Amino acid sequence: MNAPQAITEVIQLKDGREITIETGRLAKQANGSVVVKMGNTMLLATVVANKEANPGVDFLPLTVDYREKFYATGKIPGNFFRREARPSDEEILTMRLVDRVLRPLFPSDFHAEVQVMISLISYDKEVMPEALAGLAASAAIAITDIPFNGPMSEVRVVRIDGELSVNPSLENLAKADLDIMVGATKDSIVMVEGEMDEISEQEMIEAIKYAHEEIKVQIAAQERLAAKVGKSLPKREYSHEDHNEDIRKKVWDETFDKVYQVAKTPAGKEERHDNFAAVLEEFLSQYSEEELETVKPFAKVYFHDVEKEAMRQMILNERVRLDGRTPETIRPIWSEVDYLPGAHGSAIFTR
């Protein structure tokens, strides 16, 4: 039997290193699967998604899992069962970094269960794998018909001796005075997380811009790969939410000004919550019990949207937040050490 034909794309980094994205050889039962390789580090990413949402689900049940397999370094787990153990803290943090960028890129009304599995299957100590996990996950989704407002990618940007670079080795990372993970789409930054010595705001902006330019190159490669695979368009059709535009318009027309006024009026949290609820109850009071069976579920959803937009507009227009603070004012901070007499050490920090 002949080996399956692989479809590949190569990403050229500014320092001459290459990242290869390959699909068509492994995990072909998944909706999408890719192998991302840089040096001898290889990640296998797979994605599967249900066609329909489960009954009663009104959110995106997305699971992102990242595991670094022992065999990636030629080792066998040393426990009694010779099995992989629970995920480490580093693996969990990588899952979160990928999830944080992926999740908002799915359509807000898409509620089918989605599972993204990323496995480190070969490890090269010169290439840190977590910087490639976002690229692998996005590429696996990009080649499918799963609705997705991507592609996206993530890069790890470091500054060593004043020079910016991406995806450093572990040895070079120790020399960096700036270390950030940036996730973005072609058009916008989605996430920035990291640490650095004291730097100026301009230096931070330059690092983010540098990351975004590298990410755009990786996104272009994903788009070329998806075009070669040829099954990413059209995206699958779905209908996971029911809407009533007449009720939506009526809720917005009759409650927005009242909600805005509640948001604008100084009040405690519980009192403000009760005042918002009173606006909704007043709106619903115009309907009979029979009508409420149809109207109320829609009205509650649309009223939540009204609350969100009214509070946003109030902050932008009035330059004051719900608790009376301006956008530049932080909450009062209280802290105390050695609060617990029996513990080795304790501290309270609250605001």
N, C-alpha and C positions, 0 to 999 in steps of 0.2 A: 504494500500500500504506500502510495506517495505521501509525503508529509504535506499537511495543509499549507496553502500559500499565505504567507504573512503580508499584511498591509502595514507599511511603516511611514513614519515622518521623523525627520531629524531637526532638532533645535540647536542652533549654534550659539553658544554663549560668547560674550565679548572677549573672554580670556582664552578662547580656542577650544574649551571643553565642549562636549556634545551630550545632549539628552536625546535618546531615541524612544519614540512611542510606537508600540507594535500591537496589532490586533489580528485576530483570525486564527490563532493557533491554540490558545488555552481558554478553558471555561466557556466553550461555545454555547452551552445551554443557557447561560445568563443572557439577559436582555442586552448587556454590553460588557465587554471585558477588554482590558488593555494591560500590557506589560510596559512599564516605564523603566528605562535603563540609563544609568549614568556611571561610567567606570564599570566596576563589577557589582555595584548596588542595583538590585532589581526589585521592583514592586509590582505585584499583581493586584489590580483593582477590578472588581466586578460590581454590577448593579442589576437589581431586579425590582420590578414594580408591578403591583396588582393593576388590573384593568379598571376595577371599580373600588370605590371606597366602602369600608365596612359600615353597616347601619349605625347611625347615631354619631359618627365621627365627623367633627367639624373643624379639624386641624390637620396638619401634615404629620403623619406618623413616620418620620424619617429616622432611620438608624444608621449611624456611621460607626464602623468598627475598624480598628487598626491594630494589627498584631505583628510583632517581630518574632518570627519563628526561630527556634534554636538551630534548626538545620541550616539557616541562612549563613551561619558561621561555621558549619561543619560539626556542630555539637549535638549531643543527645541530652534531653532533660535529665538532671541528676536525682530527681525524686524517686520514690518507690515505684510509682506507676509508669515512669518513663513517659509522662504526658506533659503537654504545655500547661502552665499554671494560669492563674487569673492575670488579667492585664496589669502591667506595672503603671506607676504614676505617669511616667513619660509617655506610655502608649495612650493612656486616657487623655492626657493633655493634647496629644496629636489628634485624637478623635475630635476633641472640642474645637481645635483650630480649624479643622476641615468642615465640621458641622456648621460653625459660625458663619462661614462664607457661603456654603451651599444652600442652607435652609432658606434665606430670604430670596433666593433666585428662582425658587419654584413658584408657580402662580399661586396667589393667595386663596383661590377657590379649588385648588387641587388637593384632594384629601385621601388619595390612594396610598397604601403602605409602600414605602420605598426603603430598600436595604442596600447600603453601600459597604462593601467589604474590601479592605485594603490589607494585603499581607506582604511583609518583607520576606522575600524568598531567596535573596542573595545579598550579602553585606560586604561592603568595601569600606574599610575604616577611613579612607580618604574622602568618602561621600556620605554626608549625613542624610538619612532617608526621610526624616520628617519634613524636610523642605520640598520633597517630591510628592508627598501624599496628596496634597490638594490638586496638583496637576493630574495625577493618576485618576483620582475620583472624578474630576470634571471631564476628562477625556473619555472615561467609560460611559458617562451619561451623554456626552455630546454625540456619540455615534449611534444613539438609540432614538426611538420616537417618543421617549418620555418628555412631557412638557417641561421645559427648562429655559430660563431666561439667561443662559450663559453663552459660551463657556466662561470659565473663570480660571485663575491659577493663583498660586502662592509662591513667594520666594523669600528666602532668608537673606537679608541685606546686612553686611558688616562693613565697618570702616577700620582699616588697618593702616597705620602710618599716613593717615589723611586720604587714603584711596578707598573708594567704595567698590564692593564686589558682592556677588550673590552666591549662595549655596557653598559656604566655605567648608574646608575639612575641619575635623575636631581640633587638630593642632593649630590651625590658623585662627579658629574661633577664640582660643585663649588669648590671642594678641589683640583682639578687637576692643575698641572703646565705644562702639555702637553696635548693637545686635537687635534687629527687629524682624519680625515676620509680617509680611504685608500680603493681604489677599485682595484681589480686585477683578473686575470685569474689564472689557475693552474700554468702557467709558468712565468708570468711577471706582474709587477705592471703597472697599467694603469693610476691611478690618486692618488694624495696625496693633501689634502687640510686641513688647520686647523690653529691653533695658539698655541703658547707656550711661556713660559718665556725663557730667554736666555739659550740655551743648546748647547752642543758640537755636531759636525757632527756625531760622533760615536754614541751618544745617539739617534740621529734622525734615523740613520740607524738601530739601535737595535729595535726601535719602529716600523719601517716599516717591518722589518723581523718578528717581533712578530705578526703583523697584517696579514702578508702573510701566516704564518702557520695556523692561525685561519681560514683564507679564504679558504685554501686548504681543511680543514675539511668540510666546508660548501659546497664547490664544489663537494666533494666526495658524500655528501648526495644528492645533486641534480642529480648526475649521477645515483645513486642507484634508486632514485625516477623515473627518466626517463626510466630506464630499467624495472621497475615494470609496468609503464603505457604502454610501448611497442609500442608507435606510433611515437617516435621521429626519428626512422631510418626506411627506408632511408629518407633523407631530400628531400623535394619537388624539382622537376626539374624546372628550369626557364631559360629564355633567354631574358634578358632585354637590352642587348647591341649587336650591330653588329660590327664585326671587320674585317679588311682586313690585314692579316699578311704580304703580299707583300708590301703594302704601309707603314706599320709600320716599316719594315726593311729598306726600302728606306729612310724614314724620318730620322731614327736614323743614318744610314750610311752617309748621305749627309749633315746633319745639326749639329750633336753633336759637332764636333770640332769647328765649327764657333760660335755656341752658347757659348761654353766654353770660347772662346777668347773674346767674347763680355762681358761675366760675369767677366772676369779677368781684362778687361781694365777699369781704373777709369773713371767714367762718372756720370753726374747727373741722377736723376731718370727718367725724361722725355726722355733725350737723350738715356739712356740705353733701355728704352721701345721701342723707335723708331728703335734702332739698332737690337733688337730682332725681331721686326716686319719685318725689311728689310730682315733678313735671311729667314723668312718664305715666304715672297713674292718672293725672288729669287728662292726658291725651287718650288713654284707653277708656276713660269713663264715658265717652260718647258712643261706645259700641255696646250692643246687647251681648248677653252671655254666649249666644249662638255665634255671633260674629267674631267674638274674641277668640274662639277656637282656631279661626283662620288668621286673624289679624295679629294676635299677641306674639306668636313666635317671630314673625317678620319684624314687628315693631321693636322688639327688644334688640334684635341684631342691628337695625338701622339707628336706633337710639344710641347704641354704643358708638357708632360711627359719628353721630352728631356730637356726643360728649367729647370725643377725641379731637375733632376738628374745632369745636368751640373753644376748648382749652388751648389748643395750639394758636388759634387766632388771637385769643385774649393775651397770651404771653407775647406774641409778636406786636400787637397793637398797643397794649397797655404797658409793656415792658415790666410786667410783674407776674410772678408765679402764683400758684394756688394758695400757698401759705403766706403770701405777702412779700416774699423776697424778690429782689430784682434778679435778672439773669447772672449778675456778677457776684451776688451775695451767697456765701456758703452758710450752711446751718451751724448753729452753735455746737461746739464740740466739747464733750466731757470725757475725761479719761482718769483712770485710777489704777495703780499697781498694787499687788499683794492683797487683792480683795478676798481671795480664798485662803484662810489660815492653814489648812491642811495640805495644800498642794505645793509642789516644788516651786512653782511660780505661777502667777496669774495676773491678768490685766483686763480692764474694761475699757472699751473704746466705743463710744456711741455718739450719734448726732441726730 
